[in-house]
Amino acid sequence: MTLERRAEGRDAARVVTPAVAPQRDPLLSIRLKLSDRPLVQAGQRLELGQPIMARFRDQESMEIPTTAAIVGLHPGADIDNVPTPPTGRRARRTPQVARRARVIEHGRDGITRLATGSGELVLRSPAAGQVETLLPGRLGIRAEGLSVAGQVGWGRMASGRIVVAAGGPDAEMPATRIDIAAAGAILVVGARIDIEAMSRARAIGVAAVISGGIASRDLRQLGESEVRQQASLHAAAPFGMIALGGYGRLPIPQHLWDLLVAAEGRLAGILPESRTLVIGGDPTPLYEAVERPSGTVRVVAGEQRDKEGRLVGLSGQRRWSGGSYEPGGFVEITGPDGQLERTCLPLSMLERLG
């Protein structure tokens, strides 16, 4: 390849949408529900695993008349043994249930609004850093480290050491390969993990799972399992998962796999609600792991999906299979035999890595 062609590829890559890059010292946004009680203040220093919020497992709102006994309680104050009226077809024959409640507001109409619940959970910080904002509906933490964005998230915030359990980004993790040594770890499992392996990981105390993809039916079964856990007397340990690629069986993108391999053994945390993984420690070696030469692109769809190559030129407007018209580019991809193979792909199927 001549120097002129390399320059052409470097310029051509500028028209390709850049991939979502890992962020240094990200701002983590954690949603606060009505009954949540923050345990931290704005400007406070946080350590990984520090309690930051108290939350009810089972929540609902209710209204009661404002009385002299409760009018002096400020919003956020706890009230024990609040009688909750029974609901359903057999409500008249069902006794009232006393639950714990938290004051939301004292209305001018003489009604006090409460958030009732049972089974209080303590949520812990997924990263070390500082509380930057504390608003009625959001807690903002400026984390220390590097954040990686995923496509699918499920579960609760969790933290632990990163353990790469799969042999490669396209490998699958059978349930038989998950043992008690992984307790408390954030397990990197490759392209996919089925519900049997996920249940086993959760049962032995794995903090979180990172995979390339996740099946929708597995998410539904996890949701049903969470409902059963909430109905139990004792709260289960925090557990969550993040799929970096999306739904289905998808390998972990190669540049993110290199980053996770470089981060093995580091403390990290996940926020399933925002689909974010935060890796602690010095981010410089991790940046070096994901760094790619200028002009490097990744194929995000089609038969060549998840392969990396170099964009060496533009083909202009072309007609593709299916009848669509859009600009394309010439990409050189290393084949199975180690030889460079040049193919023309739509620019919409590429993302820029370098």
HELIX and SHEET records of a PDB file:
HELIX    1   1 LEU A    3  ALA A   12  1                                  10    
HELIX    2   2 ALA A   13  VAL A   15  5                                   3    
HELIX    3   3 ALA A   91  ARG A   93  5                                   3    
HELIX    4   4 ALA A  175  ARG A  177  5                                   3    
HELIX    5   5 ILE A  180  ALA A  182  5                                   3    
HELIX    6   6 ILE A  195  ALA A  203  1                                   9    
HELIX    7   7 SER A  216  ALA A  231  1                                  16    
HELIX    8   8 GLN A  254  ALA A  262  1                                   9    
HELIX    9   9 PRO A  272  SER A  274  5                                   3    
HELIX   10  10 THR A  284  VAL A  290  1                                   7    
HELIX   11  11 LEU A  347  MET A  349  5                                   3    
SHEET    1   A 9 GLN A  23  ARG A  24  0                                        
SHEET    2   A 9 LEU A 146  ALA A 149 -1                                        
SHEET    3   A 9 THR A 276  ILE A 279 -1                                        
SHEET    4   A 9 LEU A 267  LEU A 271 -1                                        
SHEET    5   A 9 ALA A 158  VAL A 164 -1                                        
SHEET    6   A 9 ALA A 185  VAL A 188  1                                        
SHEET    7   A 9 ALA A 208  ILE A 214  1                                        
SHEET    8   A 9 GLY A 240  TYR A 247  1                                        
SHEET    9   A 9 VAL A 152  GLY A 155 -1                                        
SHEET    1   B 4 LEU A  27  ARG A  31  0                                        
SHEET    2   B 4 ARG A 138  ALA A 143 -1                                        
SHEET    3   B 4 GLY A 129  LEU A 135 -1                                        
SHEET    4   B 4 ARG A  45  LEU A  46 -1                                        
SHEET    1   C 5 ARG A  37  PRO A  38  0                                        
SHEET    2   C 5 PRO A  51  PRO A  65 -1                                        
SHEET    3   C 5 ILE A 111  ARG A 124 -1                                        
SHEET    4   C 5 VAL A  97  HIS A 106 -1                                        
SHEET    5   C 5 ASP A  78  THR A  84 -1                                        
SHEET    1   D 5 LEU A 340  PRO A 346  0                                        
SHEET    2   D 5 TYR A 325  THR A 334 -1                                        
SHEET    3   D 5 GLU A 308  ARG A 319 -1                                        
SHEET    4   D 5 THR A 296  VAL A 299 -1                                        
SHEET    5   D 5 LEU A 350  ARG A 352 -1                                        
END                                                                             
